Amino acid sequence: MRTTKQIGAAVRRYRRLKNLTQEALGDRVNVRQATISKLEAGEPGTQLRILTDALAALDLELVIQPRSKASITEIEEGF
């Protein structure tokens, strides 16, 4: 993932796979539903702590690796 929108889309996809509403995820992360909405929309002002707490609540982790040669379009098609 290379953009905040791609990260937000991934959070949304996994939240839905776990049959959670934005409000339910917000309750697990101790933030408002509107904050989860902003995270999923890829708004750049989202705090890193909120992202890491949301990932933990969804049983996900952030992995840093060298950038692939794939284009942004190819990466987005993976979602």
DSSP file (Angstrom, degrees, kcal/mol; ACC not computed):
  #  RESIDUE AA STRUCTURE BP1 BP2  ACC     N-H-->O    O-->H-N    N-H-->O    O-->H-N    TCO  KAPPA ALPHA  PHI   PSI    X-CA   Y-CA   Z-CA
    1    1 A M              0   0    0      0, 0.0     3,-0.1     0, 0.0    71,-0.0   0.000 360.0 360.0 360.0 139.9    0.0    0.0    0.0
    2    2 A R        +     0   0    0     70,-0.1     2,-0.3     1,-0.1    70,-0.0   0.572 360.0  51.4-122.4 -15.4    1.3    3.4   -0.9
    3    3 A T  S  > S-     0   0    0      1,-0.1     4,-2.0    69,-0.1     5,-0.2  -0.846  76.8-118.0-127.0 161.2   -1.4    5.9   -0.1
    4    4 A T  H  > S+     0   0    0     -2,-0.3     4,-2.6     1,-0.2     5,-0.2   0.837 116.0  57.2 -63.8 -32.0   -3.6    6.8    2.8
    5    5 A K  H  > S+     0   0    0     37,-0.2     4,-2.4     2,-0.2    -1,-0.2   0.890 105.7  49.5 -66.7 -38.0   -6.6    5.9    0.7
    6    6 A Q  H  > S+     0   0    0      2,-0.2     4,-2.0     1,-0.2    -2,-0.2   0.899 111.6  48.6 -67.0 -40.4   -5.3    2.4    0.1
    7    7 A I  H  X S+     0   0    0     -4,-2.0     4,-2.3     2,-0.2    -2,-0.2   0.934 112.1  49.3 -64.0 -44.8   -4.7    1.9    3.8
    8    8 A G  H  X S+     0   0    0     -4,-2.6     4,-2.5     1,-0.2    -2,-0.2   0.896 109.3  51.8 -60.5 -41.2   -8.2    3.2    4.6
    9    9 A A  H  X S+     0   0    0     -4,-2.4     4,-2.5     1,-0.2    -1,-0.2   0.878 109.2  50.6 -63.9 -37.2   -9.7    0.8    2.0
   10   10 A A  H  X S+     0   0    0     -4,-2.0     4,-2.4     2,-0.2     5,-0.2   0.914 109.9  49.3 -67.0 -42.7   -7.9   -2.1    3.6
   11   11 A V  H  X S+     0   0    0     -4,-2.3     4,-2.4     2,-0.2    -2,-0.2   0.935 112.6  48.7 -60.1 -45.7   -9.1   -1.2    7.1
   12   12 A R  H  X S+     0   0    0     -4,-2.5     4,-2.5     1,-0.2     5,-0.2   0.923 110.3  51.1 -60.0 -45.8  -12.7   -0.9    5.7
   13   13 A R  H  X S+     0   0    0     -4,-2.5     4,-2.1     1,-0.2    -1,-0.2   0.929 113.8  42.8 -60.4 -46.8  -12.4   -4.3    3.9
   14   14 A Y  H  X S+     0   0    0     -4,-2.4     4,-1.4     2,-0.2    -1,-0.2   0.850 111.4  55.2 -70.9 -33.3  -11.2   -6.1    7.0
   15   15 A R  H  <>S+     0   0    0     -4,-2.4     5,-2.3    -5,-0.2     3,-0.2   0.933 110.8  45.5 -61.7 -44.6  -13.7   -4.4    9.2
   16   16 A R  H ><5S+     0   0    0     -4,-2.5     3,-1.9     1,-0.2    -2,-0.2   0.881 107.2  57.6 -67.0 -38.0  -16.5   -5.5    7.0
   17   17 A L  H 3<5S+     0   0    0     -4,-2.1    -1,-0.2     1,-0.3    -2,-0.2   0.827 107.7  48.5 -60.7 -30.2  -15.1   -9.1    6.8
   18   18 A K  T 3<5S-     0   0    0     -4,-1.4    -1,-0.3    -3,-0.2    -2,-0.2   0.311 115.8-120.3 -90.8   8.1  -15.4   -9.1   10.6
   19   19 A N  T < 5 +     0   0    0     -3,-1.9     2,-0.4     1,-0.2    -3,-0.2   0.869  62.8 146.8  54.7  42.1  -19.0   -7.9   10.3
   20   20 A L      < -     0   0    0     -5,-2.3    -1,-0.2    -6,-0.1     2,-0.2  -0.855  42.8-137.4-106.5 143.3  -18.2   -4.8   12.4
   21   21 A T     >  -     0   0    0     -2,-0.4     4,-2.3     1,-0.1     5,-0.2  -0.471  31.6-107.5 -83.0 167.0  -19.8   -1.4   11.9
   22   22 A Q  H  > S+     0   0    0      1,-0.2     4,-2.6     2,-0.2     5,-0.1   0.888 123.4  53.1 -60.6 -37.9  -17.7    1.8   12.1
   23   23 A E  H  > S+     0   0    0      2,-0.2     4,-2.3     1,-0.2    -1,-0.2   0.915 107.5  49.6 -64.3 -43.0  -19.2    2.5   15.4
   24   24 A A  H  > S+     0   0    0      2,-0.2     4,-1.7     1,-0.2    -2,-0.2   0.907 112.8  46.8 -64.1 -41.7  -18.3   -1.0   16.8
   25   25 A L  H  X S+     0   0    0     -4,-2.3     4,-1.7     1,-0.2    -1,-0.2   0.913 110.4  53.7 -65.6 -41.0  -14.7   -0.6   15.6
   26   26 A G  H  X>S+     0   0    0     -4,-2.6     5,-2.5     1,-0.2     4,-1.2   0.889 105.7  53.3 -58.5 -39.8  -14.7    2.8   17.1
   27   27 A D  H  <5S+     0   0    0     -4,-2.3    -1,-0.2     1,-0.2     3,-0.2   0.899 109.0  49.0 -62.1 -40.3  -15.8    1.4   20.5
   28   28 A R  H  <5S+     0   0    0     -4,-1.7    -1,-0.2     1,-0.2    -2,-0.2   0.812 118.4  39.6 -67.7 -29.6  -13.0   -1.1   20.4
   29   29 A V  H  <5S-     0   0    0     -4,-1.7    -1,-0.2     2,-0.2    -2,-0.2   0.510 110.5-121.2 -97.8  -7.4  -10.5    1.7   19.6
   30   30 A N  T  <5S+     0   0    0     -4,-1.2     2,-0.3     1,-0.3    -3,-0.2   0.896  74.3 112.4  64.3  43.3  -12.1    4.2   22.0
   31   31 A V  S   <S-     0   0    0     -5,-2.5    -1,-0.3    -8,-0.1    -2,-0.2  -0.902  72.1 -90.7-134.3 167.1  -12.8    6.8   19.3
   32   32 A R    >>  -     0   0    0     -2,-0.3     4,-1.4     1,-0.1     3,-0.8  -0.343  34.6-112.9 -74.6 158.8  -15.9    8.1   17.6
   33   33 A Q  H 3> S+     0   0    0      1,-0.2     4,-2.3     2,-0.2     5,-0.2   0.864 117.5  61.2 -56.6 -38.0  -17.5    6.6   14.5
   34   34 A A  H 3> S+     0   0    0      1,-0.2     4,-2.0     2,-0.2    -1,-0.2   0.832 100.2  54.3 -62.1 -32.2  -16.5    9.7   12.6
   35   35 A T  H <> S+     0   0    0     -3,-0.8     4,-2.2     2,-0.2    -1,-0.2   0.898 108.2  48.2 -68.5 -40.6  -12.9    9.1   13.4
   36   36 A I  H  X S+     0   0    0     -4,-1.4     4,-2.7     2,-0.2    -2,-0.2   0.897 109.6  54.1 -65.0 -39.9  -13.1    5.6   11.9
   37   37 A S  H  X S+     0   0    0     -4,-2.3     4,-1.6     1,-0.2    -2,-0.2   0.914 109.2  47.5 -59.3 -43.6  -14.9    7.1    8.9
   38   38 A K  H  X>S+     0   0    0     -4,-2.0     5,-2.3     2,-0.2     4,-0.6   0.897 110.8  51.7 -65.5 -40.5  -12.0    9.5    8.4
   39   39 A L  H ><5S+     0   0    0     -4,-2.2     3,-1.1     1,-0.2    -2,-0.2   0.940 111.5  46.7 -59.6 -47.8   -9.4    6.7    8.7
   40   40 A E  H 3<5S+     0   0    0     -4,-2.7    -1,-0.2     1,-0.3    -2,-0.2   0.777 108.4  56.1 -67.6 -26.9  -11.2    4.6    6.1
   41   41 A A  H 3<5S-     0   0    0     -4,-1.6    -1,-0.3    -5,-0.2    -2,-0.2   0.578 113.6-119.6 -80.1  -9.3  -11.5    7.6    3.8
   42   42 A G  T <<5 +     0   0    0     -3,-1.1   -37,-0.2    -4,-0.6    -3,-0.2   0.762  44.1 177.9  78.6  24.9   -7.7    8.0    3.9
   43   43 A E    > < -     0   0    0     -5,-2.3     3,-1.5     1,-0.1    -1,-0.2  -0.447  29.3-136.4 -64.1 130.7   -7.8   11.5    5.4
   44   44 A P  T 3  S+     0   0    0      0, 0.0    -1,-0.1     0, 0.0    -5,-0.0   0.636  94.0  70.0 -68.1 -15.0   -4.2   12.5    6.0
   45   45 A G  T 3   +     0   0    0     -7,-0.1     2,-0.1     2,-0.1    -6,-0.1   0.454  68.1 122.6 -82.5   0.4   -4.8   14.0    9.5
   46   46 A T    <   -     0   0    0     -3,-1.5     2,-0.1    -8,-0.1   -11,-0.0  -0.415  66.8-117.6 -66.7 133.4   -5.4   10.6   11.1
   47   47 A Q     >  -     0   0    0     -2,-0.1     4,-1.7     1,-0.1     3,-0.4  -0.427  12.0-128.1 -71.8 144.7   -3.1    9.9   14.0
   48   48 A L  H  > S+     0   0    0      1,-0.2     4,-2.7     2,-0.2     5,-0.2   0.848 108.9  60.6 -60.1 -35.2   -0.8    6.9   13.7
   49   49 A R  H  > S+     0   0    0      1,-0.2     4,-2.6     2,-0.2    -1,-0.2   0.893 102.7  51.2 -60.7 -39.9   -2.0    5.7   17.1
   50   50 A I  H  > S+     0   0    0     -3,-0.4     4,-2.5     2,-0.2    -1,-0.2   0.918 110.7  48.9 -65.4 -42.0   -5.5    5.5   15.8
   51   51 A L  H  X S+     0   0    0     -4,-1.7     4,-2.7     2,-0.2    -2,-0.2   0.950 113.5  45.4 -60.8 -49.3   -4.3    3.4   12.8
   52   52 A T  H  X S+     0   0    0     -4,-2.7     4,-2.2     1,-0.2    -2,-0.2   0.877 113.6  49.8 -66.1 -36.2   -2.3    1.0   15.0
   53   53 A D  H  X S+     0   0    0     -4,-2.6     4,-2.3    -5,-0.2    -1,-0.2   0.901 111.7  48.7 -66.6 -40.2   -5.2    0.7   17.5
   54   54 A A  H  X S+     0   0    0     -4,-2.5     4,-1.4     2,-0.2    -2,-0.2   0.917 110.9  50.3 -65.5 -42.6   -7.6   -0.1   14.7
   55   55 A L  H  <>S+     0   0    0     -4,-2.7     5,-3.3     1,-0.2     3,-0.4   0.925 111.3  48.7 -60.7 -43.8   -5.3   -2.6   13.1
   56   56 A A  H ><5S+     0   0    0     -4,-2.2     3,-1.6     1,-0.2    -1,-0.2   0.903 108.3  53.7 -62.6 -41.1   -4.9   -4.3   16.5
   57   57 A A  H 3<5S+     0   0    0     -4,-2.3    -1,-0.2     1,-0.3    -2,-0.2   0.772 111.5  46.4 -64.5 -25.6   -8.7   -4.4   17.0
   58   58 A L  T 3<5S-     0   0    0     -4,-1.4    -1,-0.3    -3,-0.4    -2,-0.2   0.287 118.2-112.8 -97.2   8.7   -9.0   -6.1   13.7
   59   59 A D  T < 5S+     0   0    0     -3,-1.6     2,-0.3     1,-0.2    -3,-0.2   0.883  76.6 128.2  58.6  41.6   -6.2   -8.6   14.5
   60   60 A L      < -     0   0    0     -5,-3.3     2,-0.3    -6,-0.1    -1,-0.2  -0.796  43.1-154.9-119.2 163.5   -4.0   -7.0   11.8
   61   61 A E        -     0   0    0     -2,-0.3     2,-0.5    -3,-0.1    -9,-0.0  -0.976  20.0-116.6-138.3 155.8   -0.4   -5.7   11.9
   62   62 A L        -     0   0    0     -2,-0.3     2,-0.5   -10,-0.0   -10,-0.0  -0.785  29.0-166.9 -91.8 129.0    1.5   -3.2    9.9
   63   63 A V        -     0   0    0     -2,-0.5     2,-0.5     2,-0.0    -2,-0.0  -0.973   7.8-151.6-120.3 129.2    4.5   -4.7    7.9
   64   64 A I        +     0   0    0     -2,-0.5     3,-0.0     3,-0.0    -2,-0.0  -0.863  28.8 154.5-100.6 129.6    7.2   -2.5    6.4
   65   65 A Q        -     0   0    0     -2,-0.5     3,-0.1     3,-0.0    -2,-0.0  -0.952  49.4 -71.8-147.1 164.8    8.9   -3.8    3.3
   66   66 A P        -     0   0    0      0, 0.0     2,-0.1     0, 0.0     0, 0.0  -0.270  61.9 -96.5 -58.8 146.3   10.8   -2.5    0.3
   67   67 A R        -     0   0    0      1,-0.1     2,-0.1     2,-0.1   -65,-0.0  -0.390  37.8-131.6 -66.2 136.8    8.5   -0.9   -2.3
   68   68 A S        -     0   0    0     -2,-0.1    -1,-0.1    -3,-0.1    -3,-0.0  -0.331  16.5-118.3 -81.2 170.3    7.5   -3.1   -5.2
   69   69 A K  S    S+     0   0    0     -2,-0.1    -1,-0.1     2,-0.0    -2,-0.1   0.441  75.7 119.0 -88.2  -0.7    7.7   -2.1   -8.8
   70   70 A A        -     0   0    0      1,-0.1     2,-0.1     2,-0.1    -2,-0.1  -0.310  67.4-115.0 -66.8 148.4    3.9   -2.4   -9.3
   71   71 A S     >  -     0   0    0      1,-0.1     4,-2.3     4,-0.0     5,-0.2  -0.355  26.6-107.6 -76.5 164.0    2.0    0.7  -10.2
   72   72 A I  H  > S+     0   0    0      1,-0.2     4,-2.7     2,-0.2     5,-0.2   0.890 121.8  54.3 -58.9 -39.3   -0.6    2.3   -7.9
   73   73 A T  H  > S+     0   0    0      1,-0.2     4,-1.8     2,-0.2    -1,-0.2   0.921 108.0  48.5 -61.7 -44.7   -3.3    1.0  -10.2
   74   74 A E  H  > S+     0   0    0      1,-0.2     4,-0.6     2,-0.2    -1,-0.2   0.896 112.3  48.9 -62.6 -39.8   -2.0   -2.5  -10.0
   75   75 A I  H >< S+     0   0    0     -4,-2.3     3,-1.2     1,-0.2    -2,-0.2   0.926 110.3  50.4 -65.6 -44.2   -1.8   -2.3   -6.2
   76   76 A E  H >< S+     0   0    0     -4,-2.7     3,-1.8     1,-0.3    -1,-0.2   0.824 101.0  63.2 -64.5 -30.8   -5.4   -0.9   -6.0
   77   77 A E  H 3< S+     0   0    0     -4,-1.8    -1,-0.3     1,-0.3    -2,-0.2   0.723  90.9  68.5 -65.8 -19.6   -6.7   -3.7   -8.1
   78   78 A G  T <<        0   0    0     -3,-1.2    -1,-0.3    -4,-0.6    -2,-0.2   0.600 360.0 360.0 -73.3 -11.3   -5.5   -6.1   -5.3
   79   79 A F    <         0   0    0     -3,-1.8    -1,-0.3    -4,-0.2    -2,-0.2   0.414 360.0 360.0 -97.6 360.0   -8.3   -4.6   -3.1
